[in-house]
Amino acid sequence: MHTERDTDTDRHVIEVTALRRRYGPPGAKAAKRATDAKNAPGAKNAPGFEAVRGISFTVARGELFALLGTNGAGKTSTVEVLEGLAAPTGGQVRVLGHDPYRDRAAVRSRIGVMLQEGGFPSELTVMETARMWAGCTTGARPVGEALEMVGLTARGAVRVKQLSGGERRRLDLALALLGNPELVFLDEPTTGLDAEVRRETWELVRRLREQGTTIVLTTHYLDEAEALADRLAIMQAGRIVVSGTPAEVTAARPAHIRFQLPEHIAPAELPLSVPAAVTGRRVEIRTLRLQDALTELLLWARDKDLVLDGLDARSASLEEAFLEIAAGQLSEHVTEEAA
Ligand SMILES: Nc1ncnc2c1ncn2[C@@H]1O[C@H](COP(=O)(O)OP(=O)(O)OP(=O)(O)O)[C@@H](O)[C@H]1O
């Protein structure tokens, strides 16, 4: 019979509670001092640098969760703890029901990690690289199957150094998938790739998710998170400043309506309940009620028999939300807790 704990573990592949991670200052003595200090009451004042400052979030089974943030926000420091590569300084982390650092052996065979730089010998062929990696992987699936999943079957005999940037990232992904993982960490999977290859990679990631794999994605690309993530968290200076579905994160930001004001219409004639910024003939309306504002505008234009050239209406993008957050404009919405 399932206990409440089991049910939680079934549902939540990752549970992070008040996670902190501090880097001690360099030097053995200083490191000892830092350890002593960090274990002491009032550890907030310990020496060193606190890269992760008490974050909480969960990732449900089968979900694609994206961790976003500016450079140095603390994404890698967080993901390293989830992968069991580093111990937390404070808080609690459960991955697949285990402490990923202490029970690394139990977790390692069930997760796949796609690193930013695979760093494999470039003289080896794709097939040799995959076989070598399979040799180090518990319960590896057939190498050919992993290469097929990422569309590299025909490139098996090609040396890694001859692969394109996109093909290398696909090889990195194939290696991460060799152990048939339940949970995959993708660290900036499309950095440095051109637009077409990025989209191909997105398709791959989507297929993986459709097969039920839980995915944690870190990325600098907001359109990537918008396109792929079920839920996301934006980190800034070691904290989660906003989290939710992409739609939830953008819903709090105003949408835009833009068009050219017809020559014979004065700005004062625009419908009054729609506040607009007019620059020359260019009109820009920012509104939290896009549908209402657009309806009002279009009815007004139809009544007056106007053509609104260049009409463009769109919800806020994740990029706009992110830029506002980065500029500190969201401080009133700050939350440490991801749903
Ligand atoms: N080994 C370390 N010792 C001291 N400080 C570190 C160490 N590693 C990272 N930091 C600092 O911790 C902060 C968070 O770094 P982290 O790499 O986690 O950020 P990130 O969000 O992954 O950034 P990026 O997008 O640039 O990879 C940064 O200020 C960084 O300089």
The ligand as an SDF file (V2000), in Angstrom:
LIG
                    3D

 31 33  0  0  0  0  0  0  0  0999 V2000
   33.7250   27.0080   -7.4340 N   0  0  0  0  0  0  0  0  0  0  0  0
   33.2430   28.2250   -7.1650 C   0  0  0  0  0  0  0  0  0  0  0  0
   33.7760   28.9830   -6.1830 N   0  0  0  0  0  0  0  0  0  0  0  0
   33.2790   30.2020   -5.8770 C   0  0  0  0  0  0  0  0  0  0  0  0
   32.2250   30.7590   -6.5220 N   0  0  0  0  0  0  0  0  0  0  0  0
   31.6610   30.0620   -7.5110 C   0  0  0  0  0  0  0  0  0  0  0  0
   32.1350   28.7560   -7.8940 C   0  0  0  0  0  0  0  0  0  0  0  0
   31.3570   28.3140   -8.9130 N   0  0  0  0  0  0  0  0  0  0  0  0
   30.4500   29.2830   -9.1640 C   0  0  0  0  0  0  0  0  0  0  0  0
   30.6290   30.3260   -8.3360 N   0  0  0  0  0  0  0  0  0  0  0  0
   29.8310   31.5500   -8.2860 C   0  0  0  0  0  0  0  0  0  0  0  0
   28.5040   31.2170   -7.9520 O   0  0  0  0  0  0  0  0  0  0  0  0
   27.5800   32.0190   -8.6780 C   0  0  0  0  0  0  0  0  0  0  0  0
   26.6070   31.1360   -9.4190 C   0  0  0  0  0  0  0  0  0  0  0  0
   27.2950   30.4310  -10.4330 O   0  0  0  0  0  0  0  0  0  0  0  0
   26.5720   29.3610  -11.3720 P   0  0  0  0  0  0  0  0  0  0  0  0
   27.6150   28.7960  -12.2760 O   0  0  0  0  0  0  0  0  0  0  0  0
   25.7850   28.4230  -10.5490 O   0  0  0  0  0  0  0  0  0  0  0  0
   25.5860   30.3030  -12.1740 O   0  0  0  0  0  0  0  0  0  0  0  0
   24.7760   29.9850  -13.5200 P   0  0  0  0  0  0  0  0  0  0  0  0
   23.4200   30.5270  -13.2950 O   0  0  0  0  0  0  0  0  0  0  0  0
   24.8880   28.5490  -13.8610 O   0  0  0  0  0  0  0  0  0  0  0  0
   25.5570   30.8760  -14.5530 O   0  0  0  0  0  0  0  0  0  0  0  0
   25.8720   30.6000  -16.1090 P   0  0  0  0  0  0  0  0  0  0  0  0
   24.6040   30.8050  -16.8210 O   0  0  0  0  0  0  0  0  0  0  0  0
   26.8640   31.6600  -16.4110 O   0  0  0  0  0  0  0  0  0  0  0  0
   26.4130   29.1960  -16.2310 O   0  0  0  0  0  0  0  0  0  0  0  0
   28.4180   32.9040   -9.5910 C   0  0  0  0  0  0  0  0  0  0  0  0
   28.5530   34.1650   -8.9770 O   0  0  0  0  0  0  0  0  0  0  0  0
   29.7470   32.2000   -9.6530 C   0  0  0  0  0  0  0  0  0  0  0  0
   30.7950   33.1330   -9.8350 O   0  0  0  0  0  0  0  0  0  0  0  0
  1  2  1  0
  2  3  1  0
  2  7  2  0
  3  4  2  0
  4  5  1  0
  5  6  2  0
  6  7  1  0
  6 10  1  0
  7  8  1  0
  8  9  2  0
  9 10  1  0
 10 11  1  0
 11 12  1  0
 11 30  1  0
 12 13  1  0
 13 14  1  0
 13 28  1  0
 14 15  1  0
 15 16  1  0
 16 17  2  0
 16 18  1  0
 16 19  1  0
 19 20  1  0
 20 21  2  0
 20 22  1  0
 20 23  1  0
 23 24  1  0
 24 25  2  0
 24 26  1  0
 24 27  1  0
 28 29  1  0
 28 30  1  0
 30 31  1  0
M  END
$$$$
